[in-house]
Amino acid sequence: MTDHIDVASRTEAFFTLHHRLPRQSPGSDATTRRLLASAGPLPDRPRVLDLGCGPGRAALLLAAEAGAEVTAVDLHQPFLDEVDEAAKARGLGDRIRTVRADMGDLTGPDFAPGSFDLIWAEGSAYCIGFATAVREWQRLLAPGGALMISECVWTTDAPSAGARDFWDRNGSLRTLPETTAAAVVAGCTVSAVLLQPDSDWDTYYVPLAERVESADPTAPGMAWALAATREELAVRRAYGAEYGYAAYVLRPADPRWTTRPETVADREAVHAVNSAAFPTREEADLVDALRADAETWLPELSYVAEAPDGSVAAYALLTRCRIGDAPALALAPVATSPAHQRQGAGQAVVRAALDAARVRGEALVVVLGDPGYYARFGCVPASRYGIRPGFEVPDEAMMALVLDDSVPVPVGMIRYPAAFGV
């Protein structure tokens, strides 16, 4: 009985400490807007499920700026009361509906399969685990829908003992590549990753630190809540450069296509797909030449999409190139068998190859091609980053995709493998 009372008083003290804070995890309106843009395009009145909504800062923005119909879910009723109060005050009461529910048990008529265009979870998925959240929440998405889940990750491969000790006791962290791998294994592809800025932590921690100083330490459970919060704040001050929040925009992988790295047995089929997809055999021969170049060939980034009968339907290749002296990846060629074109096979294999690159810890991809096609993967003109090819092409056709924005984007000329002949 004493243990039960102690846990209950600590929980109540924790919520008292956080009551009416503007946020319950690192974030900002600016970050929410960036992620919303990455999650698009959305329907005119998207149906959004905000899980672990807290006081509803994201829900309010999504309703006001995206015209969304938001179902805001939390297990703590006072947070939902705050959401209702704020929604009515801003004239958004007809667009935000609150539901008290456990995000680990989303059943019943409020959570029918396929009923949401966007699932939003800022700093809350850890309650049930990132991989579990990605795996379980997909069923709630309508076709073409997306998930936005932010997760705390290591930003170093060698965290300090003090940082590791804290996080081992408070939910083990993964690195960015490990988190990407968990999302892929759970059945999603990555549309975008944003490492949230330090200012997002300040937006959360500055009001919390002020609350700590004004809290009553004699209230039941409050001494524990204050000690835990002070430790968390101290760890951030000491080791904040070693971890951060990464926000993922995810989409369920296309179930029509099985994607995987090529095997030796695929080489003839890969050659045939590239030969059939282009007017000449140049791209097919390019793949063979790149495969023979040990300095540029990365076997785990040569990807195929299988048709239902097991044949190779599409192909995408990423090889090592350089921007100045900095390593990057070149996406080329991308090919789909004529029998399977305009059916999503090409998109599926490109997304799979890009995910594999993220899992490797790669930071940047360049591609020369149709901007209308490659924009769907997040590619933008490379010139925005000061990246240029060593030959004349239309500016909009030379594109770049940042896979990891935690490292500086290199500036300079693209140095392709010799097999490209440029």
KETORKE-292331 format. One record per residue (C-alpha): x, y, z; residue number from 1. Coordinates in pm, 1 decimal, always signed. Layout:
% residues N
+----------+----------+----------+------+
!        x !        y !        z ! resi !
+----------+----------+----------+------+
!        X !        Y !        Z !  NUM !
...
+----------+----------+----------+------+
This chain:
% residues 422
+----------+----------+----------+------+
!        x !        y !        z ! resi !
+----------+----------+----------+------+
!     +0.0 !     +0.0 !     +0.0 !    1 !
!   +283.2 !   +239.8 !    +91.0 !    2 !
!   +453.6 !   +179.0 !   -246.7 !    3 !
!   +127.1 !   +247.5 !   -428.5 !    4 !
!    +74.5 !   +574.2 !   -239.9 !    5 !
!   +435.2 !   +676.4 !   -307.4 !    6 !
!   +403.1 !   +616.5 !   -682.8 !    7 !
!    +70.9 !   +799.3 !   -694.2 !    8 !
!   +208.3 !  +1100.6 !   -506.2 !    9 !
!   +514.5 !  +1116.9 !   -731.0 !   10 !
!   +298.0 !  +1102.7 !  -1042.2 !   11 !
!    +71.5 !  +1376.2 !   -908.8 !   12 !
!   +373.2 !  +1589.0 !   -815.4 !   13 !
!   +518.2 !  +1544.7 !  -1164.0 !   14 !
!   +198.0 !  +1663.9 !  -1327.9 !   15 !
!   +169.7 !  +1952.3 !  -1080.9 !   16 !
!   +521.0 !  +2060.4 !  -1177.1 !   17 !
!   +426.1 !  +2053.6 !  -1545.9 !   18 !
!    +76.5 !  +2201.0 !  -1511.6 !   19 !
!    +11.0 !  +2479.3 !  -1765.0 !   20 !
!   +362.6 !  +2484.0 !  -1902.7 !   21 !
!   +348.7 !  +2581.4 !  -2272.0 !   22 !
!   +513.6 !  +2255.5 !  -2381.4 !   23 !
!   +576.9 !  +1909.4 !  -2241.6 !   24 !
!   +877.6 !  +1830.1 !  -2461.2 !   25 !
!  +1131.9 !  +2021.2 !  -2672.4 !   26 !
!   +966.5 !  +2194.6 !  -2966.2 !   27 !
!   +855.7 !  +2521.3 !  -3121.3 !   28 !
!   +596.4 !  +2656.0 !  -3359.2 !   29 !
!   +872.5 !  +2700.1 !  -3618.0 !   30 !
!   +967.7 !  +2333.3 !  -3595.4 !   31 !
!   +603.7 !  +2226.0 !  -3616.7 !   32 !
!   +566.0 !  +2433.2 !  -3934.3 !   33 !
!   +878.8 !  +2282.0 !  -4090.8 !   34 !
!   +757.6 !  +1931.1 !  -4015.9 !   35 !
!   +409.8 !  +2008.1 !  -4143.9 !   36 !
!   +561.1 !  +2122.5 !  -4474.5 !   37 !
!   +763.5 !  +1798.9 !  -4494.3 !   38 !
!   +452.7 !  +1589.5 !  -4428.4 !   39 !
!   +259.5 !  +1736.7 !  -4721.2 !   40 !
!    +84.0 !  +1755.1 !  -4948.0 !   41 !
!   -226.3 !  +1703.4 !  -4735.1 !   42 !
!   -598.1 !  +1720.2 !  -4814.2 !   43 !
!   -771.1 !  +2056.6 !  -4777.8 !   44 !
!   -911.4 !  +1958.7 !  -4437.3 !   45 !
!   -673.8 !  +1687.4 !  -4315.2 !   46 !
!   -774.2 !  +1455.5 !  -4034.1 !   47 !
!   -494.1 !  +1472.0 !  -3777.4 !   48 !
!   -441.4 !  +1250.9 !  -3472.9 !   49 !
!   -222.7 !  +1425.6 !  -3212.9 !   50 !
!   -103.5 !  +1157.1 !  -2971.6 !   51 !
!    +28.0 !  +1264.2 !  -2633.3 !   52 !
!    -94.1 !  +1613.6 !  -2715.2 !   53 !
!    -14.1 !  +1766.5 !  -2374.8 !   54 !
!   -148.5 !  +2123.2 !  -2356.2 !   55 !
!   -205.8 !  +2117.2 !  -2732.4 !   56 !
!    +44.9 !  +2361.7 !  -2879.5 !   57 !
!    +85.9 !  +2151.1 !  -3195.0 !   58 !
!   -286.1 !  +2069.9 !  -3217.6 !   59 !
!   -375.5 !  +2438.9 !  -3210.1 !   60 !
!   -125.2 !  +2523.8 !  -3484.0 !   61 !
!   -233.1 !  +2233.1 !  -3704.2 !   62 !
!   -597.6 !  +2333.5 !  -3673.8 !   63 !
!   -531.4 !  +2703.2 !  -3733.8 !   64 !
!   -272.9 !  +2687.0 !  -4012.7 !   65 !
!   -342.9 !  +2357.2 !  -4189.2 !   66 !
!   -720.5 !  +2373.9 !  -4150.5 !   67 !
!   -700.3 !  +2034.1 !  -3983.7 !   68 !
!   -967.5 !  +1846.4 !  -3796.3 !   69 !
!   -761.8 !  +1740.6 !  -3495.4 !   70 !
!   -829.5 !  +1456.1 !  -3255.9 !   71 !
!   -610.5 !  +1541.1 !  -2955.9 !   72 !
!   -531.7 !  +1242.9 !  -2732.8 !   73 !
!   -376.7 !  +1233.2 !  -2388.5 !   74 !
!   -414.0 !  +1023.1 !  -2075.2 !   75 !
!   -397.8 !  +1323.2 !  -1840.0 !   76 !
!   -736.8 !  +1494.8 !  -1830.2 !   77 !
!   -605.9 !  +1834.6 !  -1710.7 !   78 !
!   -398.4 !  +1858.7 !  -2030.7 !   79 !
!   -710.9 !  +1790.1 !  -2236.9 !   80 !
!   -896.1 !  +2056.4 !  -2040.7 !   81 !
!   -620.5 !  +2301.7 !  -2133.6 !   82 !
!   -658.5 !  +2206.2 !  -2500.1 !   83 !
!  -1036.0 !  +2257.1 !  -2491.3 !   84 !
!   -996.4 !  +2592.1 !  -2317.7 !   85 !
!   -736.3 !  +2719.2 !  -2564.1 !   86 !
!   -928.7 !  +2591.6 !  -2867.7 !   87 !
!  -1244.5 !  +2773.7 !  -2763.7 !   88 !
!  -1051.5 !  +3092.7 !  -2687.1 !   89 !
!   -900.8 !  +3088.8 !  -3038.4 !   90 !
!  -1222.8 !  +3002.6 !  -3217.8 !   91 !
!  -1101.7 !  +2651.4 !  -3299.1 !   92 !
!  -1345.9 !  +2456.8 !  -3085.9 !   93 !
!  -1512.6 !  +2304.8 !  -3391.3 !   94 !
!  -1179.2 !  +2178.3 !  -3527.2 !   95 !
!  -1024.5 !  +2018.7 !  -3218.0 !   96 !
!  -1179.2 !  +1725.1 !  -3036.1 !   97 !
!  -1014.9 !  +1585.9 !  -2723.2 !   98 !
!  -1016.3 !  +1218.0 !  -2630.3 !   99 !
!   -878.6 !  +1069.8 !  -2309.9 !  100 !
!   -707.2 !   +748.9 !  -2416.5 !  101 !
!   -390.1 !   +544.4 !  -2383.2 !  102 !
!   -175.5 !   +579.6 !  -2695.4 !  103 !
!    -74.7 !   +217.1 !  -2646.9 !  104 !
!   -436.9 !    +99.1 !  -2673.9 !  105 !
!   -601.2 !   +292.0 !  -2955.9 !  106 !
!   -916.6 !    +88.8 !  -3009.0 !  107 !
!  -1284.7 !   +164.5 !  -3052.2 !  108 !
!  -1476.4 !   +392.7 !  -3288.8 !  109 !
!  -1248.0 !   +692.3 !  -3228.6 !  110 !
!   -956.1 !   +502.5 !  -3380.3 !  111 !
!  -1087.4 !   +314.1 !  -3681.6 !  112 !
!   -829.5 !   +187.8 !  -3933.3 !  113 !
!   -757.5 !   +433.1 !  -4213.2 !  114 !
!   -928.3 !   +726.4 !  -4043.1 !  115 !
!   -642.4 !   +981.4 !  -4029.7 !  116 !
!   -432.7 !  +1160.0 !  -4291.0 !  117 !
!   -158.6 !  +1255.2 !  -4045.7 !  118 !
!    -50.2 !  +1119.9 !  -3708.1 !  119 !
!   +144.0 !  +1365.9 !  -3493.4 !  120 !
!   +346.5 !  +1270.8 !  -3185.0 !  121 !
!   +586.6 !  +1532.4 !  -3049.7 !  122 !
!   +803.0 !  +1384.5 !  -2775.6 !  123 !
!   +544.2 !  +1126.5 !  -2670.7 !  124 !
!   +612.8 !   +799.7 !  -2855.2 !  125 !
!   +872.9 !   +700.7 !  -2594.8 !  126 !
!   +582.2 !   +612.1 !  -2364.0 !  127 !
!   +524.5 !   +294.8 !  -2565.8 !  128 !
!   +855.2 !   +282.5 !  -2755.1 !  129 !
!   +944.1 !   +429.3 !  -3094.7 !  130 !
!   +937.7 !   +100.9 !  -3286.7 !  131 !
!   +607.2 !     -4.7 !  -3130.2 !  132 !
!   +452.9 !   +331.9 !  -3213.1 !  133 !
!   +562.9 !   +317.1 !  -3577.2 !  134 !
!   +444.1 !    -40.4 !  -3616.1 !  135 !
!   +107.5 !     -3.9 !  -3440.4 !  136 !
!     -4.6 !   +341.1 !  -3552.9 !  137 !
!    +27.8 !   +277.7 !  -3927.9 !  138 !
!   -307.4 !   +101.7 !  -3939.7 !  139 !
!   -478.1 !   +429.5 !  -3848.9 !  140 !
!   -350.3 !   +607.4 !  -4161.7 !  141 !
!   -554.7 !   +662.1 !  -4474.3 !  142 !
!   -383.9 !   +585.4 !  -4808.3 !  143 !
!   -106.7 !   +838.8 !  -4863.8 !  144 !
!   -100.4 !   +932.7 !  -4496.3 !  145 !
!   +208.6 !  +1014.6 !  -4290.6 !  146 !
!   +337.0 !   +990.1 !  -3935.1 !  147 !
!   +542.1 !  +1258.4 !  -3761.1 !  148 !
!   +717.9 !  +1116.1 !  -3456.9 !  149 !
!   +994.6 !  +1289.9 !  -3263.9 !  150 !
!  +1238.6 !  +1081.6 !  -3064.2 !  151 !
!  +1539.1 !  +1157.7 !  -2845.8 !  152 !
!  +1857.8 !  +1020.1 !  -3005.9 !  153 !
!  +2230.3 !  +1013.2 !  -2952.9 !  154 !
!  +2410.8 !  +1264.7 !  -3172.2 !  155 !
!  +2748.5 !  +1106.0 !  -3100.8 !  156 !
!  +2876.4 !   +751.7 !  -3138.4 !  157 !
!  +3065.2 !   +779.7 !  -2808.6 !  158 !
!  +2849.2 !   +942.9 !  -2540.3 !  159 !
!  +3007.1 !  +1040.8 !  -2210.0 !  160 !
!  +2965.4 !   +810.7 !  -1912.7 !  161 !
!  +2746.8 !  +1065.3 !  -1734.6 !  162 !
!  +2510.2 !  +1103.0 !  -2028.3 !  163 !
!  +2489.2 !   +728.3 !  -2084.9 !  164 !
!  +2424.8 !   +661.5 !  -1715.5 !  165 !
!  +2132.4 !   +905.5 !  -1712.4 !  166 !
!  +1971.8 !   +773.6 !  -2029.6 !  167 !
!  +2025.1 !   +410.4 !  -1937.4 !  168 !
!  +1807.9 !   +485.7 !  -1634.8 !  169 !
!  +1553.9 !   +693.5 !  -1824.9 !  170 !
!  +1497.7 !   +515.7 !  -2154.4 !  171 !
!  +1788.9 !   +396.9 !  -2369.0 !  172 !
!  +1863.8 !   +610.0 !  -2674.2 !  173 !
!  +1951.7 !   +506.8 !  -3028.2 !  174 !
!  +2165.2 !   +694.1 !  -3278.5 !  175 !
!  +2001.0 !   +854.2 !  -3582.6 !  176 !
!  +2095.0 !   +560.2 !  -3810.3 !  177 !
!  +1968.4 !   +310.8 !  -3551.6 !  178 !
!  +1640.3 !   +498.4 !  -3518.8 !  179 !
!  +1601.2 !   +503.3 !  -3896.3 !  180 !
!  +1664.8 !   +128.6 !  -3905.8 !  181 !
!  +1396.3 !    +76.3 !  -3640.5 !  182 !
!  +1145.7 !   +272.9 !  -3850.4 !  183 !
!  +1228.4 !    +70.8 !  -4162.7 !  184 !
!  +1201.4 !   -262.3 !  -3979.9 !  185 !
!   +863.9 !   -146.0 !  -3846.1 !  186 !
!   +739.9 !   -107.6 !  -4204.2 !  187 !
!   +791.3 !   +259.5 !  -4293.5 !  188 !
!  +1005.1 !   +466.8 !  -4523.8 !  189 !
!  +1159.7 !   +796.4 !  -4415.6 !  190 !
!  +1039.3 !  +1108.6 !  -4595.5 !  191 !
!  +1232.3 !  +1356.3 !  -4381.4 !  192 !
!  +1439.9 !  +1382.5 !  -4064.4 !  193 !
!  +1491.7 !  +1703.7 !  -3870.9 !  194 !
!  +1732.4 !  +1730.3 !  -3579.9 !  195 !
!  +1559.6 !  +1989.9 !  -3365.8 !  196 !
!  +1760.7 !  +2302.3 !  -3273.9 !  197 !
!  +1882.5 !  +2380.0 !  -2922.4 !  198 !
!  +1628.9 !  +2661.5 !  -2905.7 !  199 !
!  +1352.4 !  +2398.1 !  -2900.1 !  200 !
!  +1499.4 !  +2264.7 !  -2576.8 !  201 !
!  +1509.6 !  +2616.1 !  -2430.2 !  202 !
!  +1140.6 !  +2662.7 !  -2511.0 !  203 !
!  +1067.9 !  +2359.7 !  -2295.1 !  204 !
!  +1333.6 !  +2382.1 !  -2025.8 !  205 !
!  +1336.8 !  +2754.8 !  -1941.5 !  206 !
!   +974.4 !  +2760.9 !  -1815.3 !  207 !
!  +1028.6 !  +2424.2 !  -1644.9 !  208 !
!  +1337.7 !  +2551.8 !  -1461.6 !  209 !
!  +1142.3 !  +2855.0 !  -1342.8 !  210 !
!   +866.5 !  +2627.2 !  -1217.7 !  211 !
!  +1119.1 !  +2417.6 !  -1025.1 !  212 !
!  +1230.9 !  +2725.2 !   -832.0 !  213 !
!   +876.1 !  +2817.6 !   -730.5 !  214 !
!   +742.6 !  +2469.6 !   -646.7 !  215 !
!   +657.2 !  +2366.3 !   -289.9 !  216 !
!   +910.2 !  +2095.6 !   -195.5 !  217 !
!   +698.5 !  +1984.6 !   +101.9 !  218 !
!   +402.4 !  +1873.6 !   -112.5 !  219 !
!   +357.9 !  +1493.6 !   -135.5 !  220 !
!   +598.7 !  +1346.2 !   -389.6 !  221 !
!   +737.0 !  +1686.9 !   -485.4 !  222 !
!  +1085.1 !  +1631.6 !   -341.8 !  223 !
!  +1126.0 !  +1335.6 !   -577.9 !  224 !
!   +984.5 !  +1528.6 !   -876.9 !  225 !
!  +1214.2 !  +1823.0 !   -811.3 !  226 !
!  +1523.1 !  +1604.0 !   -774.0 !  227 !
!  +1446.8 !  +1415.7 !  -1095.5 !  228 !
!  +1383.0 !  +1736.3 !  -1288.6 !  229 !
!  +1695.8 !  +1908.4 !  -1157.5 !  230 !
!  +1902.5 !  +1607.3 !  -1261.4 !  231 !
!  +1748.1 !  +1615.7 !  -1609.4 !  232 !
!  +1825.1 !  +1986.6 !  -1645.2 !  233 !
!  +2181.6 !  +1938.6 !  -1519.6 !  234 !
!  +2246.1 !  +1652.8 !  -1761.7 !  235 !
!  +2128.0 !  +1869.4 !  -2048.6 !  236 !
!  +2360.7 !  +2152.5 !  -1945.6 !  237 !
!  +2656.6 !  +1915.8 !  -1917.3 !  238 !
!  +2597.4 !  +1680.9 !  -2210.8 !  239 !
!  +2345.6 !  +1853.1 !  -2437.7 !  240 !
!  +2575.5 !  +1831.3 !  -2739.3 !  241 !
!  +2561.0 !  +1450.8 !  -2718.7 !  242 !
!  +2187.1 !  +1398.4 !  -2765.8 !  243 !
!  +1888.6 !  +1571.9 !  -2918.7 !  244 !
!  +1539.3 !  +1530.3 !  -3052.0 !  245 !
!  +1505.6 !  +1401.7 !  -3407.7 !  246 !
!  +1168.8 !  +1447.4 !  -3575.8 !  247 !
!  +1082.0 !  +1183.0 !  -3834.9 !  248 !
!   +824.5 !  +1212.1 !  -4111.9 !  249 !
!   +739.3 !   +853.7 !  -4205.8 !  250 !
!   +513.2 !   +680.5 !  -4455.1 !  251 !
!   +412.9 !   +314.6 !  -4470.1 !  252 !
!   +619.6 !   +126.0 !  -4727.4 !  253 !
!   +431.1 !    +36.8 !  -5045.6 !  254 !
!   +312.9 !   -321.5 !  -4981.5 !  255 !
!   +306.2 !   -401.7 !  -5353.3 !  256 !
!   +684.7 !   -412.3 !  -5381.5 !  257 !
!   +953.1 !   -599.8 !  -5192.5 !  258 !
!  +1275.4 !   -399.1 !  -5186.2 !  259 !
!  +1622.0 !   -529.3 !  -5097.6 !  260 !
!  +1991.0 !   -497.1 !  -5188.3 !  261 !
!  +2086.5 !   -670.5 !  -5510.7 !  262 !
!  +2256.4 !  -1008.1 !  -5501.7 !  263 !
!  +2499.1 !  -1163.7 !  -5747.9 !  264 !
!  +2204.5 !  -1355.3 !  -5890.8 !  265 !
!  +2030.7 !  -1025.4 !  -5977.6 !  266 !
!  +2303.4 !   -878.8 !  -6195.7 !  267 !
!  +2173.5 !  -1003.7 !  -6528.7 !  268 !
!  +1820.9 !   -887.4 !  -6443.8 !  269 !
!  +1949.8 !   -548.0 !  -6327.3 !  270 !
!  +2133.7 !   -507.7 !  -6657.1 !  271 !
!  +1817.2 !   -600.2 !  -6845.9 !  272 !
!  +1598.0 !   -354.1 !  -6652.8 !  273 !
!  +1839.2 !    -66.5 !  -6716.3 !  274 !
!  +1871.1 !   -160.1 !  -7083.8 !  275 !
!  +1493.8 !   -169.4 !  -7127.3 !  276 !
!  +1424.0 !   +150.6 !  -6932.5 !  277 !
!  +1657.3 !   +376.3 !  -7134.3 !  278 !
!  +1701.7 !   +438.5 !  -7508.8 !  279 !
!  +2056.9 !   +298.2 !  -7505.6 !  280 !
!  +2261.2 !    +55.2 !  -7297.3 !  281 !
!  +2472.3 !   +335.3 !  -7148.0 !  282 !
!  +2306.4 !   +321.4 !  -6804.8 !  283 !
!  +2325.7 !    -57.9 !  -6791.8 !  284 !
!  +2694.5 !    -46.7 !  -6881.6 !  285 !
!  +2747.8 !   +233.1 !  -6627.3 !  286 !
!  +2618.5 !     +8.8 !  -6347.7 !  287 !
!  +2856.4 !   -268.2 !  -6453.7 !  288 !
!  +3149.0 !    -24.0 !  -6459.6 !  289 !
!  +3062.1 !   +118.7 !  -6118.9 !  290 !
!  +3029.8 !   -230.4 !  -5974.7 !  291 !
!  +3390.5 !   -292.5 !  -6076.3 !  292 !
!  +3514.5 !    +23.6 !  -5899.1 !  293 !
!  +3591.8 !    -75.3 !  -5540.0 !  294 !
!  +3639.3 !   +286.5 !  -5429.2 !  295 !
!  +3290.1 !   +398.1 !  -5526.3 !  296 !
!  +3074.3 !    +83.2 !  -5517.0 !  297 !
!  +2869.4 !    +33.0 !  -5200.4 !  298 !
!  +2698.8 !   -305.7 !  -5239.0 !  299 !
!  +2435.1 !   -238.9 !  -4973.6 !  300 !
!  +2317.1 !    +66.8 !  -5171.4 !  301 !
!  +2248.1 !   -115.2 !  -5497.8 !  302 !
!  +1875.4 !   -179.1 !  -5459.3 !  303 !
!  +1606.3 !   -370.8 !  -5644.2 !  304 !
!  +1228.5 !   -381.8 !  -5618.5 !  305 !
!  +1074.5 !   -721.8 !  -5679.4 !  306 !
!   +751.6 !   -774.6 !  -5870.7 !  307 !
!   +497.7 !  -1015.5 !  -5717.9 !  308 !
!   +649.0 !  -1298.1 !  -5923.5 !  309 !
!   +995.7 !  -1232.9 !  -5777.8 !  310 !
!  +1142.8 !  -1074.0 !  -6089.2 !  311 !
!  +1333.2 !   -744.4 !  -6075.1 !  312 !
!  +1085.2 !   -465.2 !  -6149.4 !  313 !
!  +1294.1 !   -158.0 !  -6066.0 !  314 !
!  +1645.1 !    -56.2 !  -5969.5 !  315 !
!  +1818.5 !   +232.7 !  -5790.1 !  316 !
!  +2188.6 !   +284.5 !  -5728.5 !  317 !
!  +2378.9 !   +508.4 !  -5488.2 !  318 !
!  +2756.8 !   +528.0 !  -5529.4 !  319 !
!  +3028.5 !   +726.2 !  -5357.4 !  320 !
!  +3098.5 !  +1070.2 !  -5496.7 !  321 !
!  +3251.3 !  +1379.5 !  -5338.4 !  322 !
!  +3161.7 !  +1743.1 !  -5293.7 !  323 !
!  +3506.8 !  +1894.1 !  -5294.0 !  324 !
!  +3679.6 !  +1650.6 !  -5058.4 !  325 !
!  +3369.2 !  +1562.8 !  -4853.4 !  326 !
!  +3198.1 !  +1226.2 !  -4909.7 !  327 !
!  +2848.5 !  +1219.6 !  -5057.4 !  328 !
!  +2635.6 !   +983.8 !  -5265.5 !  329 !
!  +2526.8 !  +1003.6 !  -5628.9 !  330 !
!  +2184.5 !   +861.0 !  -5713.6 !  331 !
!  +2205.8 !   +715.3 !  -6065.2 !  332 !
!  +2069.6 !   +534.6 !  -6243.5 !  333 !
!  +1707.8 !   +479.9 !  -6143.4 !  334 !
!  +1523.1 !   +245.4 !  -6374.9 !  335 !
!  +1189.1 !    +66.0 !  -6392.2 !  336 !
!  +1102.3 !   -217.8 !  -6626.5 !  337 !
!   +852.6 !    -96.0 !  -6889.5 !  338 !
!   +604.3 !   -358.8 !  -6769.8 !  339 !
!   +598.7 !   -203.3 !  -6423.6 !  340 !
!   +627.4 !   +168.6 !  -6494.2 !  341 !
!   +379.5 !   +414.9 !  -6338.3 !  342 !
!   +287.9 !   +163.8 !  -6068.4 !  343 !
!   +506.4 !   +290.1 !  -5783.1 !  344 !
!   +797.2 !    +47.7 !  -5824.2 !  345 !
!  +1047.5 !   +323.7 !  -5899.6 !  346 !
!   +941.4 !   +530.9 !  -5600.3 !  347 !
!   +954.2 !   +225.6 !  -5375.3 !  348 !
!  +1309.5 !   +132.9 !  -5473.2 !  349 !
!  +1438.2 !   +491.2 !  -5446.6 !  350 !
!  +1287.7 !   +531.2 !  -5098.6 !  351 !
!  +1438.7 !   +199.4 !  -4991.1 !  352 !
!  +1783.8 !   +296.5 !  -5118.7 !  353 !
!  +1765.6 !   +633.9 !  -4943.0 !  354 !
!  +1661.1 !   +464.9 !  -4618.8 !  355 !
!  +1955.8 !   +226.9 !  -4650.7 !  356 !
!  +2184.7 !   +528.0 !  -4694.3 !  357 !
!  +2044.2 !   +686.1 !  -4378.1 !  358 !
!  +2101.8 !   +361.7 !  -4188.8 !  359 !
!  +2466.4 !   +371.7 !  -4303.5 !  360 !
!  +2496.9 !   +720.7 !  -4157.2 !  361 !
!  +2532.4 !   +894.8 !  -4493.0 !  362 !
!  +2455.0 !  +1266.0 !  -4491.9 !  363 !
!  +2400.4 !  +1385.6 !  -4850.7 !  364 !
!  +2275.7 !  +1263.5 !  -5189.5 !  365 !
!  +2301.1 !  +1441.4 !  -5525.3 !  366 !
!  +2097.2 !  +1351.7 !  -5831.6 !  367 !
!  +2067.1 !  +1484.3 !  -6186.1 !  368 !
!  +1716.3 !  +1437.1 !  -6318.7 !  369 !
!  +1357.2 !  +1550.9 !  -6344.5 !  370 !
!  +1284.3 !  +1795.0 !  -6059.6 !  371 !
!   +915.1 !  +1710.9 !  -6078.6 !  372 !
!   +996.0 !  +1349.8 !  -5997.0 !  373 !
!  +1272.9 !  +1385.8 !  -5741.0 !  374 !
!  +1105.5 !  +1664.2 !  -5543.0 !  375 !
!   +872.9 !  +1398.2 !  -5399.0 !  376 !
!  +1172.7 !  +1254.0 !  -5213.0 !  377 !
!  +1267.3 !  +1592.9 !  -5068.7 !  378 !
!  +1530.6 !  +1686.0 !  -5327.3 !  379 !
!  +1591.4 !  +2056.3 !  -5392.3 !  380 !
!  +1826.1 !  +2242.9 !  -5629.7 !  381 !
!  +2182.9 !  +2170.8 !  -5519.8 !  382 !
!  +2273.8 !  +2534.0 !  -5580.3 !  383 !
!  +2085.9 !  +2625.1 !  -5261.1 !  384 !
!  +2371.7 !  +2464.6 !  -5071.7 !  385 !
!  +2650.1 !  +2597.6 !  -5292.9 !  386 !
!  +2687.8 !  +2259.6 !  -5466.7 !  387 !
!  +2746.6 !  +2253.8 !  -5842.5 !  388 !
!  +2838.5 !  +1999.0 !  -6110.7 !  389 !
!  +3146.8 !  +2031.5 !  -6326.6 !  390 !
!  +2938.4 !  +2061.6 !  -6643.7 !  391 !
!  +2650.7 !  +2273.3 !  -6769.7 !  392 !
!  +2299.1 !  +2162.1 !  -6675.3 !  393 !
!  +1979.4 !  +2351.5 !  -6591.2 !  394 !
!  +2002.3 !  +2465.2 !  -6229.7 !  395 !
!  +1678.3 !  +2297.2 !  -6127.9 !  396 !
!  +1790.4 !  +1959.6 !  -6269.2 !  397 !
!  +2093.9 !  +1924.4 !  -6040.9 !  398 !
!  +1944.5 !  +1839.3 !  -5702.4 !  399 !
!  +2053.4 !  +1749.4 !  -5352.0 !  400 !
!  +1891.3 !  +1574.8 !  -5057.8 !  401 !
!  +2024.4 !  +1622.2 !  -4704.6 !  402 !
!  +1986.9 !  +1294.8 !  -4515.3 !  403 !
!  +2139.8 !  +1413.5 !  -4187.7 !  404 !
!  +2116.2 !  +1781.4 !  -4100.6 !  405 !
!  +2324.8 !  +1736.8 !  -3786.1 !  406 !
!  +2642.0 !  +1770.3 !  -3995.7 !  407 !
!  +2738.1 !  +2069.4 !  -4213.6 !  408 !
!  +2644.4 !  +2043.8 !  -4581.0 !  409 !
!  +2963.2 !  +2056.9 !  -4790.2 !  410 !
!  +3006.9 !  +2328.5 !  -5050.3 !  411 !
!  +3179.4 !  +2292.8 !  -5384.5 !  412 !
!  +3195.0 !  +2096.0 !  -5707.7 !  413 !
!  +3057.4 !  +1743.7 !  -5742.3 !  414 !
!  +3328.8 !  +1489.2 !  -5820.6 !  415 !
!  +3161.4 !  +1188.6 !  -5979.7 !  416 !
!  +3319.6 !   +843.0 !  -6008.5 !  417 !
!  +3532.5 !   +803.8 !  -6321.4 !  418 !
!  +3277.5 !   +569.5 !  -6480.0 !  419 !
!  +3037.0 !   +862.0 !  -6525.4 !  420 !
!  +3282.3 !  +1020.0 !  -6768.3 !  421 !
!  +3224.5 !  +1376.4 !  -6646.3 !  422 !
+----------+----------+----------+------+
